[in-house]
Amino acid sequence: MRIVLTLLGVAIVFGGLLWYVWRRVVRDTTAKGSRGRRLGTAAYAAGPLLMFAALVAERTGAPFLLQQTLAWPGFLWLAFALYLLLALLVGELVRLFLRGWVTARPALEDEARSAKEGGKGAQPHREAAAQPDQEGHTEPRPRQEGHTGALPRQEGATGALPRRLFVARTVAAGAATVAAATVGYGAYGVLRGPRVKRVTVPLAKLPRAAHGFRIAVVSDIHLGPVLGEGFARRVVDTVNSTQPDLIAIVGDLVDGDVEDLAGAARPLADLRARHGAYFVTGNHEYFSGAEQWVEHVRSLGLRPLENARTELPYFDLAGVNDVQGEEDGQGPDFAKALGDRDRRRASVLLAHQPVVVHDAVEHGVDLQLSGHTHGGQMWPNNFLADLANPTLAGLERYGDTQLYVTRGAGAWGPPVRVGAPSDVTVVELASPRA
């Protein structure tokens, strides 16, 4: 019952927001029953329908061509609608200013005109001579419009447009322009590929010989109906350009089946690092079929760590399955991955979601590398993502364990990032003995 009420509440809020945007963008800017209103309403209604269709197609494994066809317009509409809503809310303040301005402007123009005419020696207007009526009463002759310098104004008009229509169209056009520019810039930031971010992490147990060891951390590439082989190639080239000692792909590599995305994932075979490339599952791998992807990335030369550990020359590298795998009996097993290791050695854990950091603390992990949050991806979603995760992005300490969270290389849903730029992070380990 609680779930039903929650869904109902979400539907009411979502519907209310859609109605508000339609009112400001379509209804307030067009005449009732006009062709413009009908076309605007139809175009506006197509947006949420495409968005829901894109989500359903991806989740239900619809034919991949259909997913691609729906994903671009559906997900971009979602991003555009978000920033259109925010711009319209800000526009309410602009609306108040414009209404005051267009109301005050006619009066100011009349005053200026009167002052100008007075300066030229214009004589004040006098009523026409009174004429007696048949009963002998006298009344002033009615004033003729146009006789003086000022024409009577219709209330609520400015130039050729009614005041309300002028304000509504100005605010709507401004909001749409801001939203489109924001989405365009955010999409460019994703499609051009991630930028390199560097961070130094000191580990107390790290031997001097490992000082400066570089781990390229990659997460949330999200190959799927929107981001394909070309994007994967840009990510691989970025990673290889850092010349890392080790590559760690910490989940959410794909959104789809191997059958559809094998070609998109092909560039991953070109990843190069002295100590190899490692992979752990994210929640989206379980939406797509984790087992098939574990086998496929292995065929590309990556080394999956499924609740497992490998002993590198200078530290232990462990990886756990994502918590989403618990539904299939394949969740994280920290005892299996870390239970019997030598705690005198430094340890690095790969885990997709930051929320497992408390388990990492209990098992004596020195550094956990995670992704999942996207840094919020699109402002102001970062506030919600921050509430759901112990760390949104960056490096933080929990007891004796340090947690680093990358914002990720790609994007899920809209291929748009605002306020959360994508990155490939080079984590450089530092030894206190160096």
N, C-alpha and C positions, 0 to 999 in steps of 0.2 A: 504493500500500500504506500509505503514511504517513497519507493522508487517511482510509482505512478504519479504521486503528488509532486515530486521533484521534477519529473519530465513535463508535467502540466505547467508548473511554474516557469520552467525554462522556455516552453513554447509560448506562454503568454508574454514574457519579457521580450523574447525574440520577435514575436509578431508586433508588439508595440513599437519596438525600435524600427522595424521595417516600415510600419505605418507612418512614423514620424518623418523618416527620410523621404518617403513618397510624398507626404504632404508638403514638405518644404521644397522639394526639387521638381515635382510634377504638378500637384494641385495648385499650389500658390503661384506658379509661374504661367499657367495656362487658363484659358476660359472654359467654363463648364460646358461639356458636350462638344468641345472643339476637336478637330482632328489631331492637333498637337497633344492634347491630354490623352486621347485614346492610344496614340502611338507611344507616348512616354510611359503610360501605365503598362502597356504590353512589353516594352523593352525592359522596364524595371522588374516586372514579374518574372521575366526569363532568367534574371540573375540568380536568385535563390534556387530556382528549379535546376539550373545547371550545376550549382554548387552541391546540392544534395545528390544529384545524379552522379557527379564525379566521386563523391565520397562512397556512395553505395557501390559503384562500379569497381572501385579499388578494393573495397573490403570483401566483395563477393566473388572476386576473381573473374570479372567479365572479360570478354575478348580484349586482348591488349590494345588493339587498334581503337576500340571503343573507349577504353580508358584514356588513351592519349588524346582522342578527339574531345572528350569532356573535360579533361584535367586543366588544360590551359585556360579556357574561358571561365570555367567554374571556380577554380582556385584564385585566379586573378580577380574575379568579381568579389570574392570574399575579402581580399586585401583592400580593394578599392572601396567596398562598402564600409569597412571599418574606418578608414581615414576620411571618407565622406561624412560619416556620422560625427566623428570628432570635429571635423572642420565646421559642420553645421552647428554644433553646440557652441563652438567659439563664435560662430557667426551670429548667434543670438545677441551678443553684445554689440556687434557691428550693426545689426538690424536696428537696435535702439538708437545708435548714433545717427544712422542714415535717416531714420524717420524724423528725428529732431532737426536734422540739417535741411531736408527738403521741405519741412514745414516752415522753418524760419526764413528760408531763402526768398520766397515771394514777397514777404513783408519787407525784408531788407532792400530788395530791388525796388519796391514801390517808394520807400523812403528816399533811396538814392535818386530815383527819377524825379521825385517832387523837389528835392533839394536842388537838383540840376536846373529844373525849369525855373525855380525861384531865383536862382543866381543869374538867369538871363533876363530878369525883369518881368517874368510872366505875372499877369494879374490874377489875383485869386478869383476863383470861379464864383459867380453870383447866380442865384436862382433867377430864372426868367421872370419877366414882369408878370405879376398876378393879373388874371383876367376875371372880371365878374361873371358869375353864372347867371342863370335866368332868374334866380331868386335874390340876386344882389350880393351874394357872398363871394368872397375872393379866395382863390386857392393858387398856390404856386404851380407853374407849368411843370410837368414832369421832365426830369433830366434825360437828355438823349444820350444813349450809350455811344461812346466814341467821341463825345464832345470834348471831354477832358483827355489828359495824357494817359490815363490808366484804365484798362479794361477790367471789369469785374472778373474774379477768378473763381473757378469751381473748386470747392473744398476737396482737398486730396489730390490735386493734379500737379504735375511738374512737367513742363514741356508738353509733349504729345502723350506721355504715359501717366496713368493714374499713379499716385504716390505709392500705394501698397505694391502694385505690380513692379514698379521700378525698383523698389527695395528688395522684393522677393527675387527678382531675376539677378540683381547685382550680387546678392549673398549666395544664391545657388550657383551662379557661374564661378564666383570666387572659390567656393568650397570644392566644386568639382575640379577646378584647375589645381588647387593645392593637393587634393587626393590623388589625382592622376600623376602629378609630379613626384609625390612621395612614393607611390607604387613603382613608378618608372625607375627612380633612383635606387629603390630597394631591390628591384629585380636585376638591375645592372650589377649591383654589388654581389649578388649570388652567382649570376651566369658568368661573370668574368673569372670566377674561381677564388679560392681562399687566399688570404695573405698570411705570411709567416709571422708568428709571434714567438718570442723567446723568453724563457724564464729559467732562473737558476734555483735549484733546490738542494740545500745542504742536507746530507744524511750522515748522522753521527757514526754509523757502523761501516760506512763506505771506505774501502782501503784507498790509500794514496794513488795506487796504480789506476784506479777507476775515475780519478778526478777529471772532470770535463767530458764524461761519457754522455753522449747525446741520444735522446729518445724522441723520435718524431711521433707525436700523438695525433691521431686522426679519428674523428668520430662523426656519426650522423651525416654520411655522404648521401644517403637516401636516393640511390639509383632507382628509377621507376618510370612512370609514364611522362614525367616532365624532364627530369635530369637523366641524360643517357650517356652514351659512350664518349662523346666529346667532352662532357663535364668530367667524367672519370679520368680522361687523359690529362686535363688541366690539373686535377688533384694529384695525380701520380707525378707529373712534371714538377709540381711545387714541392712535393715531399722529397723527391730525388735531388732537387737543387740544394737542399739543406745538408746533403751528405751525412745522414745520420748513422750512428752505430747500430741502432735498432729501431724498427718501426712497430708501433702499437696501434692497431685498428680496434677501437673500443666500442663496437656495436652500431646497430642501425645502418648497416651498409646498403640495404636494399628494401624496396617495397614492391614485391612481386615474386613470381616463380622463376626458377632457373631457366625454364623453357623460354620465357619472354625476355629475360635480362642477362643471359649468358654473354651476349655480344656487348652489352653495356659494361659488364664487369671485366671484359678481356684485358684492358690496360693494366689491371692490378698485377698481372703476371710480370710487368716490367718494374715493379718496386725493387729497389736495391738498397741493402744495408749490410754492414759487415757481419752482424749477428742475426740477420734475418728479419722477417716480418711476421708478427703474431696477430691473432684475431680472437676476440670473444664476442658472443652473441649479445644483441640488444633486444628490446621488446618487439621491434618490428620484424626481426628475423622469425619470431614465433608466430606473427601474423601471416608471414609468407611461407613458412615451412622451414624450421631451423635445420633439420637434419640434412635436407638437400643442399642447403647453402654451406653447411660445415664441410660437406664432402666436396662441394664445388670449389670453395676457396682453397682447400687443400690441393686440388688439382692445378690451381694457379700458382702454387708455390708458397702460399701462406701457411702458417702453423697454428691451427686452432688449439686453444687452451680451454678444454671443457672440464671445469673443476680440477684443474691439473697445474703442475708446477714443473719448471725446468731450472736446473742449476747452471747459471752462467758463470764465467770465470770470477766475477767480482760480487755478484749478488744473486739472490733467488728471484726469478720472475714467475708469478703465478697468475692465473686467470680463473674467473668463476662465471657460470652461466647467469643470464639475466633473471631477475625475479619473475618476469612474465612466464618463464618456463615452469614455474611451480604448478600451473594449471595442467601441464602435461607430464608432471612428475620429473621434470628436468631442471629444477631450480638450482640456485647456488648452493654449493656444499663446501663450506669453508674448512671443515675438518679434513675433508679429502684433499683439498688444494694446499692447505697450510699446516695440517695437524702434526706431522712428524718431522718438520724441518728443523735445522739448527738455527736457533734464534740469535746466535752470535753473528750470523751473517745478515747483511742488509737485505731487505725484501721490498719488491715492487709488485703491486697487485693491479691487474687490469679488471675493471668491473664497470659495466655500462652505466648504471645508475648510481648517483652519489649517495642515495639513501642507505646503502649497505656499509657506509663508513664505520658505523658503530660495531658491526661484526669484524671489520678490519682491525679496529682498535683492540678488541678482545683477543684477536689472534696475532697481535704483535707486529702488524704490518707497518713499515716505515713510510711508504708512499703509495697512495692509491691514485690511479689515473682513470678518470671517468669522462663521460659526455652527457648525452640525453637531454639536457636542459635547453640547448640552442641559445643559451643566454636570454631566453624569452622570445627570440626571433623577431617579433614585431612589437615595438612599444605600443601600448602600455602592458602587453601580456607579460612582460618581465616581472611585474609585481605579483601576478598569480604564480608564475614559475618559481619565484623566490620563496613563496609560502610553502610550496610543495616539495622543496629540496633544501637540504642543509646548506649547500653552497650553490649559488646560481652560476658563477663563473670565477675562474681564478684560483689562487692558492690560499688555503686556510688550514689551520691546525686543530686537530681533535685529540687531546691527550698527547700521546707520543707518536701519533699518526698524522702525516700531512696528506691533505686531499687536494688534488689539482683537477679542475673541471674545465674542459675546453668548450667553446661555443659551437664547435662542429664546423664541418667543411661545406655542407649542403643546406637543404631546407626541406621541411615536410609541409605538404599542402601547398599554399602559395609559394612560388619560388621568389620570395621577397624577404628581405631582412631590413629592419629599421631599428637603429639603436643597439644592434647586436651583430656586428660584422663577423663574417665567417673567418675561421682561421685553421691553420695547421700549426700546432705548438711544438716547438723544439724545447724539451725539458733537458736542461744540462745539469747533471748530478755533480755535486761538489763534496769533496772530502775535507773534514777538518784537519786532516794530517798533511794536506798539500802546502 
